[in-house]
Amino acid sequence: MQSRLDKSPVATWWWTIDRWFLAAFLSLMGLGIVLSFAASPAVAERIGLDSFHFATRQIVFTVPALGVMLAVSFLDSRQIRRMSLIMLCLMLVLMVAVLYIGVEVKGARRWVSLAGLSIQPSEFLKPAFVIMCAWLFAEHKRQPDIPGNLFAMLLLVLVVSLLVAQPDLGQTMLTTGTWGIMFFMAGLPWLWIIVLGAAGVGGVFAAYTVFPHVALRIDKFLTGEGDTFQVDMGRDALINGGWFGVGPGEGTVKRVIPDSHADFVFSVAGEEFGLIMCFFIMSIFAFIVLRGLNTALKEHDDFTRYAVGGLVTVFGLQAVINMCVNLQLVPAKGMTLPFISYGGSSQIAIAISMGMVLALTRKRPEKRKQMGFALPQRALPAE
């Protein structure tokens, strides 16, 4: 145990870190490993791999993800901005490259292979995008003559254009929604709220009109007709589990869900451990988001407020979308459950995001001006 008198970097980190956040993130990582052993064997056996192939790889992904999250949590806000700028530039280049040399899966190009590793640039783009937009919004508020809001809008247009070109409309909606919430936190006028709301509705209509696979998913969701096998099985798994589940390894519906280890791991949790486990998982995500927003509201520094708010928003929205797909509340969309679903790029990218949250929410000495203290006036000598 570290002493408060110890001034080493590790000791300072331990006494300044938000340990509630840290415990929540570690809990999700642990649940991801446990649920990978429950959800992945059937998938691995179906495609001729060792039963615990995906479970082993989940552990392999989680170990460096944990290391990355802890390493990023040691950074200060200036280092976070510098890292995000470099990451943003690199990922924008890869987002362009993926359109030409990316691996095509089901008509979309979202992955690029580098040194034998498959990377999804959009996953790493999200935290960098949030941090840079937070900085632009904060700079505009600090000095209104700096066109930070305009640059943030242009950056959004660039990122959305690259996402639509892949196409990846799920990430487009997630990124746009997070950007809108950050803009609202930065003092978005009501006129802009109306304009952006109308643009969002128009974007959904355009996507339905232009992209056949989007129209197909929405039609299947509204009518229940067509190939709805996977979402139906996900729902059946939750129903089969009831309140307390059928027991670890005893699930039967999970064996026929193609993506039970990835997008539908929430359904597997419900079947084997019951709705109690589902509520527990939901409560952890809710705790992270609410604690993050509460911390952001109390923060004096504009950049930190917008950055923490944006990072926990994108984290929470991604979890909500995944769980809503499992519950058949929204049309099917391939989006992972943070820290729990199988996936290397997703694990590392989310670890970077949450490492940033840990870094930005560390306890820092407040300036006297911010705390409302005034320096004592020196008494004048008596004449």
C-alpha positions in Angstrom: 0.0 0.0 0.0 1.3 3.4 -1.0 1.9 6.0 1.8 0.5 9.5 1.4 4.1 10.8 2.2 5.4 8.9 -0.8 5.8 11.4 -3.7 6.8 8.9 -6.4 4.8 9.1 -9.7 3.0 5.8 -8.9 2.1 6.9 -5.4 0.9 10.3 -6.6 -1.2 8.5 -9.3 -2.8 6.2 -6.7 -3.8 9.0 -4.4 -5.2 11.2 -7.2 -7.0 8.7 -9.4 -10.7 8.3 -9.3 -10.8 4.7 -7.9 -14.5 4.4 -8.5 -14.0 4.8 -12.2 -11.0 2.4 -12.1 -13.0 -0.2 -10.3 -15.9 0.1 -12.8 -13.5 -0.3 -15.8 -11.8 -3.3 -14.2 -15.2 -4.9 -13.5 -16.2 -4.6 -17.1 -12.9 -6.1 -18.3 -13.3 -9.0 -15.9 -16.9 -9.6 -17.1 -15.6 -9.5 -20.7 -13.3 -12.4 -19.9 -15.9 -14.4 -18.0 -18.5 -13.9 -20.7 -16.1 -14.8 -23.5 -15.8 -18.3 -21.9 -19.6 -18.6 -21.9 -20.2 -17.1 -25.4 -17.4 -18.0 -27.7 -16.8 -21.9 -27.6 -19.9 -22.6 -29.7 -18.8 -20.0 -32.3 -15.2 -21.4 -32.4 -16.4 -25.0 -32.7 -18.8 -24.0 -35.5 -15.9 -22.7 -37.7 -13.5 -25.4 -36.8 -11.3 -23.7 -34.2 -10.3 -24.7 -30.7 -13.2 -24.3 -28.2 -11.4 -21.5 -26.3 -9.8 -19.8 -29.2 -11.8 -16.5 -28.8 -11.7 -16.7 -25.0 -7.9 -16.9 -25.1 -7.6 -14.1 -27.5 -10.0 -12.0 -25.4 -7.5 -12.4 -22.5 -4.6 -11.5 -24.9 -6.5 -8.3 -25.9 -7.4 -7.4 -22.4 -3.9 -7.5 -20.9 -2.5 -4.8 -23.3 -5.7 -2.9 -23.1 -5.3 -2.7 -19.3 -1.7 -1.6 -19.7 -2.7 1.1 -22.2 -5.5 2.4 -20.0 -3.2 2.7 -17.0 -0.4 4.3 -19.0 -2.7 6.9 -20.5 -4.1 7.7 -17.0 -0.7 9.0 -16.0 -0.8 11.8 -18.6 -1.8 15.4 -17.9 -4.3 17.4 -20.0 -1.7 18.9 -22.3 -0.2 15.5 -23.0 -3.7 14.2 -23.7 -4.2 16.9 -26.3 -0.9 16.3 -28.0 -1.5 12.5 -28.1 -5.0 13.1 -29.5 -3.8 15.4 -32.2 -1.2 12.9 -33.4 -3.7 10.0 -33.2 -6.4 12.1 -35.1 -4.0 12.9 -37.9 -2.8 9.2 -38.2 -6.4 7.8 -38.1 -7.6 10.3 -40.7 -4.9 9.0 -43.0 -5.9 5.4 -42.3 -9.5 6.2 -42.8 -8.7 7.4 -46.3 -6.4 4.4 -46.9 -9.1 1.9 -45.8 -11.3 3.0 -48.7 -8.6 1.8 -51.1 -6.7 -1.0 -49.4 -9.2 -2.0 -46.6 -10.6 -5.4 -46.2 -14.2 -5.6 -47.5 -16.7 -7.4 -45.3 -20.4 -7.5 -46.2 -20.0 -4.6 -48.7 -18.1 -2.3 -46.2 -14.5 -1.4 -45.9 -13.7 -0.6 -42.3 -10.5 -2.6 -41.6 -7.0 -2.2 -42.7 -4.1 -4.7 -42.2 -0.9 -3.4 -40.8 2.1 -5.6 -39.9 -0.3 -8.6 -39.8 -2.7 -6.8 -37.4 -6.3 -5.9 -38.4 -7.1 -2.4 -37.3 -10.4 -0.5 -37.4 -9.3 3.2 -37.6 -12.8 4.5 -36.8 -12.5 3.0 -33.3 -9.3 4.9 -32.5 -10.6 8.0 -34.3 -13.5 8.5 -31.8 -11.5 9.4 -28.6 -9.1 11.7 -30.6 -12.1 13.4 -32.3 -13.8 14.0 -28.9 -10.6 15.5 -27.3 -9.9 17.8 -30.3 -13.5 19.0 -30.5 -13.4 19.6 -26.7 -10.3 21.7 -27.1 -11.8 23.7 -30.0 -15.0 24.4 -28.1 -13.0 25.4 -25.0 -10.8 27.8 -27.0 -13.8 29.5 -28.6 -15.3 30.0 -25.1 -12.1 31.3 -23.7 -11.5 33.7 -26.7 -14.7 34.2 -28.8 -12.6 35.7 -31.6 -11.1 32.2 -32.2 -13.4 30.3 -34.6 -13.2 27.1 -32.5 -16.8 26.1 -33.1 -16.4 26.5 -36.8 -13.3 24.3 -36.9 -15.2 21.7 -34.8 -18.0 21.7 -37.4 -15.5 21.3 -40.2 -13.8 18.4 -38.4 -17.2 16.8 -37.9 -18.0 17.1 -41.6 -14.6 15.5 -42.5 -15.0 12.6 -40.1 -18.7 12.0 -41.0 -17.8 12.0 -44.8 -15.1 9.4 -44.2 -17.4 7.2 -42.1 -20.2 7.4 -44.7 -17.8 6.5 -47.5 -17.0 3.1 -45.8 -20.0 3.0 -45.1 -20.4 2.9 -41.3 -23.6 4.6 -40.5 -23.7 3.3 -36.9 -20.4 5.0 -36.0 -21.6 8.1 -38.0 -24.7 8.4 -35.7 -22.6 7.7 -32.6 -20.0 10.3 -33.5 -22.6 13.0 -34.5 -24.7 12.4 -31.4 -21.6 12.8 -29.2 -20.5 15.9 -31.0 -24.0 17.4 -30.6 -24.0 16.8 -26.8 -20.6 18.4 -26.5 -21.7 21.4 -28.5 -24.8 21.6 -26.2 -22.5 21.6 -23.2 -20.4 24.4 -24.7 -23.5 26.6 -24.9 -25.2 25.7 -28.2 -27.9 28.2 -29.1 -31.5 26.9 -29.5 -31.5 27.9 -33.2 -28.5 25.5 -33.8 -30.4 22.8 -31.8 -33.3 23.0 -34.3 -31.0 23.2 -37.3 -28.9 20.2 -36.2 -32.0 18.2 -35.2 -33.5 18.8 -38.7 -30.2 17.8 -40.3 -30.2 14.6 -38.2 -33.7 13.6 -39.4 -32.7 14.5 -43.0 -29.5 12.3 -42.6 -31.5 9.3 -41.5 -34.0 9.7 -44.4 -31.1 10.1 -46.8 -29.4 7.0 -45.5 -32.7 5.0 -45.8 -33.0 6.2 -49.4 -29.3 5.8 -50.6 -28.1 2.7 -48.8 -30.1 -0.5 -49.5 -28.7 -2.3 -46.5 -29.9 0.5 -44.2 -33.4 0.4 -45.7 -33.4 -3.4 -45.4 -32.5 -3.3 -41.7 -35.1 -0.6 -40.9 -37.8 -2.4 -42.8 -37.0 -5.7 -41.1 -37.2 -3.9 -37.7 -40.5 -2.3 -38.5 -42.2 -5.2 -40.2 -40.5 -8.2 -38.7 -40.2 -9.7 -42.2 -37.0 -11.0 -43.8 -33.9 -12.5 -42.2 -34.2 -11.6 -38.5 -32.7 -14.8 -37.3 -29.8 -13.4 -35.2 -31.9 -10.7 -33.4 -34.7 -13.2 -32.8 -32.3 -15.7 -31.3 -30.8 -13.0 -29.1 -34.3 -12.2 -27.8 -35.0 -15.9 -27.2 -31.8 -16.3 -25.3 -32.8 -13.5 -22.9 -36.3 -15.1 -22.5 -34.8 -18.5 -21.9 -32.6 -17.2 -19.2 -35.3 -15.7 -17.1 -34.4 -13.8 -14.0 -31.6 -16.1 -12.7 -30.3 -17.8 -15.9 -29.9 -21.5 -16.8 -26.4 -21.6 -15.3 -22.8 -21.1 -16.7 -22.2 -23.2 -19.8 -25.8 -24.5 -19.9 -27.2 -22.1 -22.5 -28.7 -23.6 -25.6 -30.0 -20.7 -27.6 -26.5 -19.1 -27.6 -25.1 -22.0 -29.7 -26.9 -20.9 -32.8 -26.3 -17.2 -32.6 -23.5 -16.4 -35.2 -22.1 -13.4 -33.2 -22.8 -14.5 -29.7 -19.2 -13.7 -28.7 -19.3 -10.2 -30.2 -22.4 -8.1 -30.8 -24.8 -10.5 -28.9 -22.7 -11.3 -25.8 -25.3 -9.4 -23.7 -27.9 -12.0 -24.8 -25.6 -14.8 -23.7 -25.2 -13.1 -20.3 -28.9 -13.0 -20.0 -29.4 -16.6 -20.9 -26.7 -18.1 -18.6 -26.7 -15.7 -15.7 -30.2 -14.2 -16.0 -31.7 -10.7 -16.2 -30.1 -10.0 -12.8 -26.7 -10.1 -14.6 -28.0 -7.9 -17.4 -29.2 -5.3 -14.9 -25.8 -5.5 -13.1 -24.0 -4.8 -16.4 -26.4 -1.9 -17.2 -25.8 -0.5 -13.8 -22.1 -0.4 -14.3 -22.4 1.5 -17.6 -25.0 3.9 -16.0 -22.7 4.5 -13.1 -19.8 5.4 -15.4 -21.8 7.8 -17.5 -23.6 9.5 -14.6 -20.4 9.8 -12.5 -18.6 11.2 -15.6 -21.2 13.8 -16.3 -21.5 14.8 -12.7 -17.7 15.2 -12.5 -17.8 17.2 -15.7 -20.4 19.6 -14.4 -18.3 20.3 -11.3 -15.1 20.9 -13.3 -13.9 24.5 -13.6 -11.8 24.0 -16.7 -13.8 24.1 -19.9 -11.6 21.7 -21.8 -11.8 19.1 -19.1 -15.5 19.5 -18.8 -16.2 19.0 -22.5 -13.7 16.2 -22.9 -14.9 14.1 -19.9 -18.5 14.7 -20.9 -17.8 13.7 -24.5 -15.8 10.6 -23.7 -18.4 9.1 -21.2 -21.2 10.0 -23.7 -19.7 8.1 -26.6 -18.9 5.2 -24.2 -22.5 5.2 -22.9 -24.2 5.6 -26.2 -22.2 2.7 -27.7 -23.3 0.5 -24.8 -26.9 1.6 -25.1 -27.0 0.9 -28.8 -25.6 -2.6 -28.4 -28.0 -3.5 -25.6 -31.0 -2.1 -27.4 -30.1 -4.2 -30.5 -30.1 -7.3 -28.2 -33.4 -6.3 -26.8 -34.9 -5.6 -30.3 -35.5 -1.9 -29.4 -33.6 -0.5 -32.4 -32.6 -1.9 -35.8 -29.7 -4.3 -35.9 -26.3 -2.6 -36.0 -22.8 -4.2 -35.6 -21.6 -2.3 -32.5 -19.6 -3.8 -29.7 -20.4 -3.7 -26.0 -17.5 -1.8 -24.5 -14.9 -3.9 -22.7 -17.1 -7.0 -22.9 -17.6 -7.9 -26.6 -14.8 -9.7 -28.4 -12.5 -7.5 -30.5 -8.9 -6.2 -30.4 -9.4 -2.8 -32.0 -12.4 -2.1 -29.8 -10.7 -3.1 -26.6 -7.6 -1.0 -27.1 -9.5 2.0 -28.4 -11.9 2.0 -25.5 -9.0 1.5 -23.1 -7.4 4.7 -24.5 -10.7 6.5 -24.1 -11.2 5.5 -20.5 -7.5 6.1 -19.7 -8.2 9.6 -20.8 -11.2 9.8 -18.5 -9.0 8.6 -15.6 -6.3 11.1 -16.5 -8.6 14.1 -16.8 -10.5 13.3 -13.6 -7.5 12.9 -11.4 -7.5 15.3 -8.3 -5.5 18.4 -9.1 -4.6 21.3 -6.8 -7.2 24.0 -7.5 -6.0 27.5 -8.1 -6.9 30.0 -5.4 -8.9 32.0 -7.9 -11.0 29.0 -8.9 -11.6 28.1 -5.3 -12.9 31.6 -4.6 -10.1 32.5 -2.2 -8.4 35.9 -2.2 -4.8 36.5 -1.2 -4.6 38.3 2.2 -3.8 42.0 1.9 -0.6 43.0 3.7 -1.4 45.5 6.5 -0.1 49.0 5.9 2.4 50.2 8.5 1.0 52.6 11.0 2.0 56.2 10.6 
